[in-house]
Amino acid sequence: MSEQTPVKLDDLEDALLFVDAGSGFDTAAWVCRETGAVLWHGGDSDDFGPLPADIDDAERYVAVPGKRESGLGKPLALEFARTQLPACYE
């Protein structure tokens, strides 16, 4: 594979929000490892171009996880409070 181009932070943030906003819908996003481009999938929407046939190739594309897949949210916040701020945990 050729030299990789980093993904733009704004594009990655938008992709994370897009994936999380699609709870209950068929939304997904991927980052191309080679170009840094974000590819979008929005269920039945025609707003996005067709996905490449090899979108499931982990060598080329990284699926953008939702916050539930990343382990973020209330359980992480509570664990942080329990371990780092025990006096404030209750």
mmCIF file of the C-alpha atoms, coordinates in Angstrom:
data_MODEL
# 
_entry.id   MODEL 
# 
loop_
_atom_site.group_PDB 
_atom_site.id 
_atom_site.type_symbol 
_atom_site.label_atom_id 
_atom_site.label_alt_id 
_atom_site.label_comp_id 
_atom_site.label_asym_id 
_atom_site.label_entity_id 
_atom_site.label_seq_id 
_atom_site.pdbx_PDB_ins_code 
_atom_site.Cartn_x 
_atom_site.Cartn_y 
_atom_site.Cartn_z 
_atom_site.occupancy 
_atom_site.B_iso_or_equiv 
_atom_site.pdbx_formal_charge 
_atom_site.auth_seq_id 
_atom_site.auth_comp_id 
_atom_site.auth_asym_id 
_atom_site.auth_atom_id 
_atom_site.pdbx_PDB_model_num 
ATOM 1  C CA . MET A 1 1  ? 0.000   0.000  0.000  1.00 0.00 ? 1  MET A CA 1 
ATOM 2  C CA . SER A 1 2  ? 1.224   3.502  -0.747 1.00 0.00 ? 2  SER A CA 1 
ATOM 3  C CA . GLU A 1 3  ? 1.817   6.276  1.767  1.00 0.00 ? 3  GLU A CA 1 
ATOM 4  C CA . GLN A 1 4  ? -1.221  7.025  3.900  1.00 0.00 ? 4  GLN A CA 1 
ATOM 5  C CA . THR A 1 5  ? -2.948  10.400 4.121  1.00 0.00 ? 5  THR A CA 1 
ATOM 6  C CA . PRO A 1 6  ? -4.293  11.315 7.568  1.00 0.00 ? 6  PRO A CA 1 
ATOM 7  C CA . VAL A 1 7  ? -8.010  11.849 7.988  1.00 0.00 ? 7  VAL A CA 1 
ATOM 8  C CA . LYS A 1 8  ? -9.076  15.404 8.804  1.00 0.00 ? 8  LYS A CA 1 
ATOM 9  C CA . LEU A 1 9  ? -10.222 15.752 12.412 1.00 0.00 ? 9  LEU A CA 1 
ATOM 10 C CA . ASP A 1 10 ? -13.400 17.613 11.404 1.00 0.00 ? 10 ASP A CA 1 
ATOM 11 C CA . ASP A 1 11 ? -14.296 14.832 8.962  1.00 0.00 ? 11 ASP A CA 1 
ATOM 12 C CA . LEU A 1 12 ? -13.737 12.170 11.619 1.00 0.00 ? 12 LEU A CA 1 
ATOM 13 C CA . GLU A 1 13 ? -15.839 14.077 14.172 1.00 0.00 ? 13 GLU A CA 1 
ATOM 14 C CA . ASP A 1 14 ? -18.633 14.434 11.604 1.00 0.00 ? 14 ASP A CA 1 
ATOM 15 C CA . ALA A 1 15 ? -18.460 10.706 10.876 1.00 0.00 ? 15 ALA A CA 1 
ATOM 16 C CA . LEU A 1 16 ? -18.676 9.823  14.590 1.00 0.00 ? 16 LEU A CA 1 
ATOM 17 C CA . LEU A 1 17 ? -21.713 12.076 15.021 1.00 0.00 ? 17 LEU A CA 1 
ATOM 18 C CA . PHE A 1 18 ? -23.307 10.665 11.874 1.00 0.00 ? 18 PHE A CA 1 
ATOM 19 C CA . VAL A 1 19 ? -22.907 7.057  13.005 1.00 0.00 ? 19 VAL A CA 1 
ATOM 20 C CA . ASP A 1 20 ? -24.258 7.844  16.487 1.00 0.00 ? 20 ASP A CA 1 
ATOM 21 C CA . ALA A 1 21 ? -27.162 9.908  15.142 1.00 0.00 ? 21 ALA A CA 1 
ATOM 22 C CA . GLY A 1 22 ? -28.289 6.901  13.127 1.00 0.00 ? 22 GLY A CA 1 
ATOM 23 C CA . SER A 1 23 ? -29.338 4.814  16.117 1.00 0.00 ? 23 SER A CA 1 
ATOM 24 C CA . GLY A 1 24 ? -32.081 2.563  14.834 1.00 0.00 ? 24 GLY A CA 1 
ATOM 25 C CA . PHE A 1 25 ? -31.203 3.384  11.230 1.00 0.00 ? 25 PHE A CA 1 
ATOM 26 C CA . ASP A 1 26 ? -28.748 1.896  8.795  1.00 0.00 ? 26 ASP A CA 1 
ATOM 27 C CA . THR A 1 27 ? -25.966 4.494  9.019  1.00 0.00 ? 27 THR A CA 1 
ATOM 28 C CA . ALA A 1 28 ? -22.271 3.796  8.780  1.00 0.00 ? 28 ALA A CA 1 
ATOM 29 C CA . ALA A 1 29 ? -19.026 5.511  7.864  1.00 0.00 ? 29 ALA A CA 1 
ATOM 30 C CA . TRP A 1 30 ? -15.535 4.332  6.961  1.00 0.00 ? 30 TRP A CA 1 
ATOM 31 C CA . VAL A 1 31 ? -12.144 6.014  6.667  1.00 0.00 ? 31 VAL A CA 1 
ATOM 32 C CA . CYS A 1 32 ? -9.963  5.101  3.711  1.00 0.00 ? 32 CYS A CA 1 
ATOM 33 C CA . ARG A 1 33 ? -6.510  4.286  5.075  1.00 0.00 ? 33 ARG A CA 1 
ATOM 34 C CA . GLU A 1 34 ? -4.839  5.383  1.854  1.00 0.00 ? 34 GLU A CA 1 
ATOM 35 C CA . THR A 1 35 ? -6.552  8.720  1.154  1.00 0.00 ? 35 THR A CA 1 
ATOM 36 C CA . GLY A 1 36 ? -7.975  9.738  4.546  1.00 0.00 ? 36 GLY A CA 1 
ATOM 37 C CA . ALA A 1 37 ? -11.367 10.231 2.894  1.00 0.00 ? 37 ALA A CA 1 
ATOM 38 C CA . VAL A 1 38 ? -14.528 9.450  4.863  1.00 0.00 ? 38 VAL A CA 1 
ATOM 39 C CA . LEU A 1 39 ? -17.110 7.308  3.087  1.00 0.00 ? 39 LEU A CA 1 
ATOM 40 C CA . TRP A 1 40 ? -20.733 7.470  4.220  1.00 0.00 ? 40 TRP A CA 1 
ATOM 41 C CA . HIS A 1 41 ? -23.691 5.115  4.089  1.00 0.00 ? 41 HIS A CA 1 
ATOM 42 C CA . GLY A 1 42 ? -27.115 6.372  5.049  1.00 0.00 ? 42 GLY A CA 1 
ATOM 43 C CA . GLY A 1 43 ? -29.552 3.505  4.634  1.00 0.00 ? 43 GLY A CA 1 
ATOM 44 C CA . ASP A 1 44 ? -31.906 4.114  1.753  1.00 0.00 ? 44 ASP A CA 1 
ATOM 45 C CA . SER A 1 45 ? -30.677 7.665  1.176  1.00 0.00 ? 45 SER A CA 1 
ATOM 46 C CA . ASP A 1 46 ? -29.380 8.604  -2.250 1.00 0.00 ? 46 ASP A CA 1 
ATOM 47 C CA . ASP A 1 47 ? -27.434 11.515 -0.729 1.00 0.00 ? 47 ASP A CA 1 
ATOM 48 C CA . PHE A 1 48 ? -24.238 9.463  -0.662 1.00 0.00 ? 48 PHE A CA 1 
ATOM 49 C CA . GLY A 1 49 ? -22.381 7.918  -3.541 1.00 0.00 ? 49 GLY A CA 1 
ATOM 50 C CA . PRO A 1 50 ? -22.058 4.164  -3.940 1.00 0.00 ? 50 PRO A CA 1 
ATOM 51 C CA . LEU A 1 51 ? -19.607 2.416  -1.654 1.00 0.00 ? 51 LEU A CA 1 
ATOM 52 C CA . PRO A 1 52 ? -16.598 0.639  -3.133 1.00 0.00 ? 52 PRO A CA 1 
ATOM 53 C CA . ALA A 1 53 ? -17.040 -3.095 -3.631 1.00 0.00 ? 53 ALA A CA 1 
ATOM 54 C CA . ASP A 1 54 ? -14.133 -3.749 -1.236 1.00 0.00 ? 54 ASP A CA 1 
ATOM 55 C CA . ILE A 1 55 ? -15.483 -1.611 1.643  1.00 0.00 ? 55 ILE A CA 1 
ATOM 56 C CA . ASP A 1 56 ? -15.149 -4.627 3.986  1.00 0.00 ? 56 ASP A CA 1 
ATOM 57 C CA . ASP A 1 57 ? -11.393 -4.851 3.291  1.00 0.00 ? 57 ASP A CA 1 
ATOM 58 C CA . ALA A 1 58 ? -9.834  -3.928 6.657  1.00 0.00 ? 58 ALA A CA 1 
ATOM 59 C CA . GLU A 1 59 ? -6.508  -3.311 4.918  1.00 0.00 ? 59 GLU A CA 1 
ATOM 60 C CA . ARG A 1 60 ? -8.076  -0.372 3.008  1.00 0.00 ? 60 ARG A CA 1 
ATOM 61 C CA . TYR A 1 61 ? -10.939 0.894  5.172  1.00 0.00 ? 61 TYR A CA 1 
ATOM 62 C CA . VAL A 1 62 ? -11.607 1.381  8.881  1.00 0.00 ? 62 VAL A CA 1 
ATOM 63 C CA . ALA A 1 63 ? -15.215 1.360  10.036 1.00 0.00 ? 63 ALA A CA 1 
ATOM 64 C CA . VAL A 1 64 ? -16.055 4.340  12.234 1.00 0.00 ? 64 VAL A CA 1 
ATOM 65 C CA . PRO A 1 65 ? -17.439 2.941  15.498 1.00 0.00 ? 65 PRO A CA 1 
ATOM 66 C CA . GLY A 1 66 ? -20.409 4.340  17.341 1.00 0.00 ? 66 GLY A CA 1 
ATOM 67 C CA . LYS A 1 67 ? -20.028 5.410  20.954 1.00 0.00 ? 67 LYS A CA 1 
ATOM 68 C CA . ARG A 1 68 ? -21.566 2.154  22.177 1.00 0.00 ? 68 ARG A CA 1 
ATOM 69 C CA . GLU A 1 69 ? -18.906 0.158  20.325 1.00 0.00 ? 69 GLU A CA 1 
ATOM 70 C CA . SER A 1 70 ? -16.179 2.390  21.747 1.00 0.00 ? 70 SER A CA 1 
ATOM 71 C CA . GLY A 1 71 ? -17.200 1.800  25.353 1.00 0.00 ? 71 GLY A CA 1 
ATOM 72 C CA . LEU A 1 72 ? -17.966 5.481  25.850 1.00 0.00 ? 72 LEU A CA 1 
ATOM 73 C CA . GLY A 1 73 ? -20.891 6.813  27.812 1.00 0.00 ? 73 GLY A CA 1 
ATOM 74 C CA . LYS A 1 74 ? -22.228 6.611  31.334 1.00 0.00 ? 74 LYS A CA 1 
ATOM 75 C CA . PRO A 1 75 ? -20.460 3.387  32.416 1.00 0.00 ? 75 PRO A CA 1 
ATOM 76 C CA . LEU A 1 76 ? -17.079 4.883  31.494 1.00 0.00 ? 76 LEU A CA 1 
ATOM 77 C CA . ALA A 1 77 ? -17.874 8.140  33.311 1.00 0.00 ? 77 ALA A CA 1 
ATOM 78 C CA . LEU A 1 78 ? -18.968 6.258  36.435 1.00 0.00 ? 78 LEU A CA 1 
ATOM 79 C CA . GLU A 1 79 ? -15.862 4.078  36.384 1.00 0.00 ? 79 GLU A CA 1 
ATOM 80 C CA . PHE A 1 80 ? -13.692 7.179  36.092 1.00 0.00 ? 80 PHE A CA 1 
ATOM 81 C CA . ALA A 1 81 ? -15.495 8.820  39.024 1.00 0.00 ? 81 ALA A CA 1 
ATOM 82 C CA . ARG A 1 82 ? -15.209 5.641  41.115 1.00 0.00 ? 82 ARG A CA 1 
ATOM 83 C CA . THR A 1 83 ? -11.456 5.292  40.561 1.00 0.00 ? 83 THR A CA 1 
ATOM 84 C CA . GLN A 1 84 ? -10.347 8.928  40.321 1.00 0.00 ? 84 GLN A CA 1 
ATOM 85 C CA . LEU A 1 85 ? -12.889 10.801 42.478 1.00 0.00 ? 85 LEU A CA 1 
ATOM 86 C CA . PRO A 1 86 ? -14.047 8.275  45.086 1.00 0.00 ? 86 PRO A CA 1 
ATOM 87 C CA . ALA A 1 87 ? -15.324 10.968 47.458 1.00 0.00 ? 87 ALA A CA 1 
ATOM 88 C CA . CYS A 1 88 ? -17.661 12.226 44.714 1.00 0.00 ? 88 CYS A CA 1 
ATOM 89 C CA . TYR A 1 89 ? -18.738 8.828  43.405 1.00 0.00 ? 89 TYR A CA 1 
ATOM 90 C CA . GLU A 1 90 ? -21.925 8.446  45.406 1.00 0.00 ? 90 GLU A CA 1 
# 
